[in-house]
Amino acid sequence: MEYRTLGRTNTYVSLIGLGTMTWGEQNTQQEAFSQLDYAWERGINFLDTAELYPVPPKEETYTQTETIIGHWLKARGKRDDVVIATKISGPGLLYMDGGRRFNRKHITSALEGSLRRLQTDYIDLYQLHWPDRNTNRFGQRGFVHDDNEPFTPIEETLGVLDELVTSGKIRHIGLSNETPWGVMQFLQIAKERGWPRIVSLQNPYNLLLRSFEMALAEVAHREDVGLLAYSPLAMGALSGKYLNGARPEGARLTLFSRFQRYSSTAVERATQAYVELARDNHLDPAQMALAYVSSRRFMSSTIIGATTMAQLKDNIDSIALKLSDNLLREIENIHHRMPDPAA
């Protein structure tokens, strides 16, 4: 396993991180324990979760993933050996305090809930799941600004997080589903006030969705705010299992209709090209896709997720795959012909 630092800290995370959003929905606690045990044996020390999980979010199931992880930490005694990242949900879900806002009341409430469920007294990386303000996220286009939009000022949010870092309940802070403007605002205010600096950004990134490169990659490089890439396999699409209209039993795009950005005709054409390229080079398509993501200089950790142990083992094995210069050129050729079909 390879390890990289979180921002400008001395905290090291495995280049392959373990995502957990299926636990409590598609995976039982016993299956989650098996995944955690195996990932630990393979050198993975970075676990990513959220109060929202499992996904799709539902009032009946949210918080269950954190609870499962907390049981594993207690059973295995691994708390000080792993880096735990969790997230406070953004506005929109009314069953969370009537809709979370990044103010003192809601941040404090959310953090205390996560600490209790995870059975720990500190969070290594506490992230804002999506912005408090209106932005284009989760594939949304056509940004519309509202001068009268109510949102919590970033300075107020950072002030609360500063107090929680000082108290020892949070070690580092990060953002998720954020924009270049938002990242720079957090960095600038932190610099001006002497408050904690964000160390990471968790956004989607994969062969079908490389829009991170257009502006955020420069921020990641110049400001040392590494990417924690989620959906590196485009919800499994880049494995090729959905090609030609296939819908395997139990797969995410089979079970849930909310992930339409990875189901279009344009996505299928591009996926077919990447899958054929991998097979022509005697590679597993999913491993090639993961190896590409992990090879990016702005990457801190590639967050994988799996519903079966076979998937988990294959995904972790991608760490050993180094793509040749010729194969990288071929990947770029496909990208130039069919750029970001899932954007």
N, C-alpha and C positions, 0 to 999 in steps of 0.2 A: 504494500500500500504506500502511496505517496501522501505527504501532508503539506498543507500551506497555512500561512498565518491568516487570522481574521484581521483585516485592515492593518493598522499600525500597532498591533498588540503582540504579546508573546503567547497568545492562545493559538494552538495548532489544531487544524481540523483535517480529517481524511479527505482526500480528493474525491472519493466516492462517499456521499452521505446517504443515510437511510431515511427515506420518506415513509410516513406512517398513516397517510390519510385514508387507507382502506380498512384500518383496524377498528372493529366495532360495527362495520357494515358488511364488507366482503370477507373479512378475516376475523376469526374468533381470537380470544385472548391466548389460547393454547398455540394457535398458529403464529400469532405475533411473537410470543416467547421464542418459538423455534427460529423465526427470522432474526430476532435480536441476538440470540445465542450464536447463530452462524455468522452474522455480520461482525460481531465482536471477535470471533475466532479469526476472521479474515482481516482484521486490523481497522475496521470502521469504528471511529470514536465519535462521529457526529450524527446526532439524531434530530430530525426536524419534525415538529408537530405544531398544533394550534388549538386554542380553545374551541374553535369551530369544528374540528374534525370529529368523526369521519365525514367525507365528501361523497355524495351531495349533502349539503348541510340540512339538517332537520332538527326541529325542536326536541324530538324524541331521542335523538342520538348524540347531539353535540356534547362535547366534553368527554366522551367515552374513550377516545384515543389517548388523551393525557392520563386518564385513570388506568388504562392498561399498562402504559409505560411506568407509571408510579408503582404498580404492583411488581413489575419486573425489576425495577431498581431496588425495591425492598427485598425481594427474594434473592437477588444475585449479589447485592452489596456493591454495586458498580458506580454509585453516584459520582465519586470523585475521579473516576476513570473516563467518563464520557462528557462530551460537550452537548448540552441540551439547548435547543433553540425552540421557542414557542412564540405565539403571536396573539395579540389582542385583536379581535375582529373590528372592522370599521363599521360605519353607519349602514343601516339598511335592514338589519335583522331585528325585528321588534321584540323577539323573545329574549334578547340580551339587553336588559336595562331599558327596554323601550327603543333600542337602537343605540349602539355604542357611539360615544364621542371621545376624542382623545383629550379629555379634561381630567382633573384630579379625581373626581368621583369615580368615573368609569375605568380609568387606568388602574387605580388602586383596587377597585372591586375585581377587575379581570385578573390582575396579577395575583391577588390573594387566592382566588379560585384555582389558578394554575399551580401555585405553590402547594396548595392542599392536595390537589389531585395527583401531582407528580411526586408527592411525599418528599419534598426537599425544602430547604430554606433559602435557596438562591437559584436564579435562572442565569445560565451562561450568556445567552443571547436572546434579548427580548425585542420582538419585531412588531411593527405596525402593519397589520395584514393588508390593508389598502388605505389610501388617503382619506382623511376626514372630509376634505373638500371634493368638489366635482372634478373628475379627470376622466380621460379615456383609459379604460382598463378592461381586461378580460375580452379583448378583441373589439371593443367599442370604437366607432369612428364618428367623425362629424362633431368635434368639440363645440359646445355651446356654453359661453360664459354668462353667468348670472351675477350682476353686481350686488344683488341683494341676498345672495346665497349665504345661509348660516353655516359657519364652520369654525372649529376651534383654531385659533392662531397657532402657528408652529412654535412660536416663542413660549406660549403657555404650555404646550405639550412637552417641549424640551425641558422646561423648568421643573415639571413634575418628574420626568425621567431622571433628571440630575439628582433630585432628592432621593430617588429610589436606588440609584447607583451608589450614592454616598452612604445610604443605609446598609448596603451590602446585599440587598435583595435581588439586584440585577448587576451583572458584571459588565456586559456590553449591550449596545443597542443597535438595531438595524431597521431597514425599511423593506417593504415588499410591494410589488405592483406600483412602483413609484416612477415619476417622470424626471427628466433632467432638471427642470426647474425646481421640483420638490427636493431632490437630492442636494442641489447647491444651496437652497435656502436653509436646510438643516445644517449643512456644513458651515455656512457663513454665520448663522446665529450662534452656533456652538463656539466658534472661534471668538466672536465678539464678547460672549458672556463667560468664557472659560468653562463651558459645560461639556459633557461627554460627546465625543465625536462618533458619528455612525461608522460602523466597521464593515457593513455588508449591505448588499441589495439583493433581494430574492425576487426575481422576475422570470417569466418563461423564456426559454432559449432552446432551440433545436434546429435541425436541418430545414424544417418547414417554416420556421419563424425566427429569423435572425435580425429582427428590427432593433434589438438591443445594440447592434453594431453601429447604428446610424448616429447616435449621440451619446448614449449611456456608456459605451465602451471607452470613449475618451475620458469621461468622468471617472470611470473605474480605474483606469491607468494613472491619471494625473493626481487623483485624490486618494488612491489606495483604498478604494471601496469595492472589494471584490464581489463578483457575482456568485450567488448561490442559485444555480440554475434549476428551476423546476420544469416538469414536463419535458425532459431531455429526449424522450421517445415519442413526444406528441401524443400522449395518452395511449401509447402502444402502437400507434399507426405505423411508425417507422420499422417495426418488426416485420411488416408486410402481412400481418394476419387479417387485415380487413380488406385486402385487395380483391377486386372483382366482386364486390358486394358481400363478401363473407362477413358473417357476424357470429363469431365463436361463442358458445355458451359460457356465460359467466364473465365475459370481457366487458370492460367499462363502456365502450361505445355501443355494445349490445344492450346493456342494462339501463343506461341513463341517456336521456335525450339532450341534456344540457351542454354537451361538449361538441356542438355542431361545427366549430371552427376547424376541426380535424376530420370532417366528413364530406367536404366539397369535392366536386369533380377535379378542380385544380389541384387540390391536395392529393387526390388519388394519382393523378398523372405524375406529379413530382415524386411521390412515394415510390411509384413503380420504377422510376429511373434510379433512385437511390438503392432500392432493393436489388435491381439487376446489376448495378455497379458492384455492390458487395458480393453478390454470388459469382459474378465474373472473376472476382479476385479471391474466390474461395473463402469468403468471410461471412460470418453471421451478420445479417443486416442490422439487428439491434445493437450488437457489439460495435460495429462500425460507426453507427450514429452516436453512441455514447462516447466512444474514443474521440470522435471529432469534438464534441462538446468539452470533454476534459482537457483537450490539447490547447484550448484557447488561453492566452496569457492573462486575460482578465478574470479567469475562473478561480474561485476559492474552493468550491465544492459542487459536484454534480449530484443532485439529489435524485436517487433512483427509488422506485416503488415497485412492489411485486405482490401478487396474490398467491403465488405458488413458490415453493422452495426451488424448483427448477429454474423459474424466471430469475429469482434472486441470485442464484449461483452464476448463471450466465451473465447477468448484468454486472456483478462484481468482477467477473473474469475479464471484463472489458478494460480493466486497469492495466493489463499486460499488453494490450494491443497498441502499437505505435504505427500510425498511418504513414505510408511512404510519401515522398514529395509528389510522385506521379499520381498517386491516389488522391491526394489533396487537390491537385490541379483538376482532376476529373470531377471532384465534388464541386469545386468552384465553377466549372463549366455548366453543370446542372443548375447551380444556383443562379447564374447569370441568365440562363434560358427561362427559368421559372422561379423568380425571386419571391420569397416569403408568401407562398400561397395561403398560409394560415393566418396572415396578419389581419 
